Amino acid sequence: MPIVFYSPGTAIEVFCIAPPLTTNAITDYHLNFTLDGGTRHGTFSYAPSSSTQFVYNLSVVALQGLENVAHELVVSTDDSDVGSVFLFDYAVYSVPVTLESKSNLSKPIRRRERSLAVSWAPSS
C-alpha cells in the first residue's frame, strides 16, 4: 500500500526507522518514489547489518529545487522479491517565505526557507 505525502514548497525529505536484522522477519527497505503523478522518480534500498539497534532519522528520499507549488509524493514498497518494510518516522518540507521591511518598502525583498517537520502515528 503506497503512502502519499501532499506538501507545498521547494523541497521535501522523508525519514524512516530501520529495524535491526531479525531472523524470520522482513527488515530490508525497497522503496519507489513518484513525484506529481509522473514516472518513477527514484528508489531506495537498505539492508540492516548485524546491528541489534533500530536506526532512526534514516533519510530515504530528499528532493530539492522543486517548483514552489503543491506536490504529491507517492512512496510505495517494491515487494517483488523478498518484501519490504516501511516504518515512517517523519517528513520535512521547505516553503520559501517572503519578508518585507515595514520601515522601507523600497528595500529589496529577502527570501528565507522555512522547514516544517510532520510526523504520523496510527490511532489506536
C-alpha positions in Angstrom: 0.0 0.0 0.0 1.6 3.3 -1.0 1.9 6.3 1.3 1.1 9.7 -0.2 2.5 13.0 1.0 1.0 16.3 0.0 3.2 19.2 0.6 3.8 22.7 -0.7 7.2 24.2 -1.4 10.5 23.7 -3.0 11.9 20.7 -1.1 10.7 17.5 0.7 12.6 14.9 2.6 11.2 11.7 4.1 12.7 9.9 7.0 12.2 6.3 8.2 13.1 4.0 11.0 15.2 0.9 10.1 14.7 -2.2 12.2 17.6 -4.3 13.3 18.4 -7.5 11.5 16.0 -10.1 12.8 15.6 -13.8 11.9 12.4 -14.7 10.0 11.3 -11.1 9.6 11.4 -8.7 6.7 13.8 -5.9 7.6 15.0 -4.7 4.2 13.8 -1.5 2.5 12.9 -1.5 -1.2 11.1 1.8 -1.9 9.9 3.5 -5.1 9.1 7.2 -5.3 6.8 9.1 -7.7 6.5 12.9 -7.7 3.4 14.7 -9.0 2.0 11.7 -10.8 5.0 11.4 -13.1 7.1 8.3 -13.9 9.1 6.7 -11.1 11.3 9.4 -9.6 13.7 7.2 -7.7 14.3 4.2 -5.5 15.8 3.5 -2.1 17.2 0.2 -0.8 18.6 -0.6 2.6 19.6 -3.9 4.3 20.4 -3.8 8.0 23.7 -5.0 9.2 24.1 -7.3 12.2 23.0 -4.4 14.4 20.7 -5.0 17.3 19.5 -1.4 17.4 16.9 0.5 15.5 18.2 3.2 13.2 16.2 6.5 13.4 16.3 9.6 11.1 17.1 7.4 8.1 16.6 9.7 5.0 15.0 7.7 2.3 14.4 10.5 -0.3 15.4 14.2 -0.4 14.0 16.3 -3.3 15.3 19.9 -3.6 14.9 22.6 -6.2 11.2 21.9 -6.8 8.8 24.5 -8.2 7.1 26.3 -5.4 3.7 24.7 -5.8 1.7 21.9 -4.1 3.4 18.5 -4.7 2.3 14.9 -4.3 5.0 12.4 -3.4 4.0 8.7 -3.5 6.2 6.2 -1.6 5.5 2.6 -2.4 7.2 -0.6 -1.4 8.7 -3.0 -4.0 7.6 -6.4 -2.7 8.6 -8.3 -5.9 11.4 -10.4 -4.4 11.9 -10.5 -0.7 9.3 -8.0 0.6 10.0 -4.6 2.1 9.4 -2.8 5.3 8.4 0.9 5.5 8.4 2.4 9.0 7.6 6.1 8.5 9.4 8.4 11.0 8.8 12.0 9.8 8.9 14.3 6.7 10.3 17.8 6.3 9.3 20.2 3.6 10.6 23.7 2.8 8.5 26.6 1.7 10.0 30.0 0.7 8.8 32.9 2.9 8.9 36.5 1.7 9.7 39.0 4.4 9.0 42.7 3.7 10.6 45.5 5.6 7.9 47.7 7.3 10.2 50.7 7.6 11.0 51.0 4.0 9.1 49.1 1.3 11.6 50.1 -1.4 14.2 47.8 0.1 14.8 44.5 -1.7 12.6 41.6 -0.6 14.5 39.0 1.4 13.7 35.3 1.0 14.1 32.6 3.6 13.5 28.9 3.6 11.3 27.5 6.4 11.0 23.8 7.2 8.2 22.0 8.9 8.6 18.5 10.3 5.5 16.4 10.0 5.0 13.0 11.7 2.2 10.5 11.8 1.3 7.7 14.1 -1.7 5.3 13.6 -4.6 5.8 16.0 -5.3 3.1 18.5 
